Amino acid sequence: MSHLSILPTVLKDEALLAQALNDLDLPVHPGGELRGFADDRQAVALRTRLPEGLWLGWARQADGRLALVGDLQRLSRSRSLQSLIGRLTRRYAARLALQTASRELPAAAVDLRV
């Protein structure tokens, strides 16, 4: 029997997550819900369909973070899942670093002129 599981992550920004998914050529579907066994359902802020046909989603938690939602029993059979989550986390982190740097760059440029 499989059911949907919710795993905490450090991800917070839906837009950056969507961009990271696009970077990995994964389709981005905003909102909706994931379905598990026995009509188990979980609302998600963002979801994607993996090449194997399995779905992953991210649900907003009370603390503002996005928790990974998926049918872990089925997903555990995917040999590439751990690799995918690692690549996705790295892409998200790279995009976050670029976003942070671009916000700080104008201030740094002003400091250099003074």
Secondary structure, DSSP 8 states (H G I E B T S, - for coil): ---EEEE--S---HHHHHHHHHHTT---EES-EEE-GGG-EEE-SEEEE-TTS-EEEEEE-TTS-EEEEEEHHHHTT-TTHHHHHHHHHHHHHHHHHHHHHHHHHHHHHHHHH-
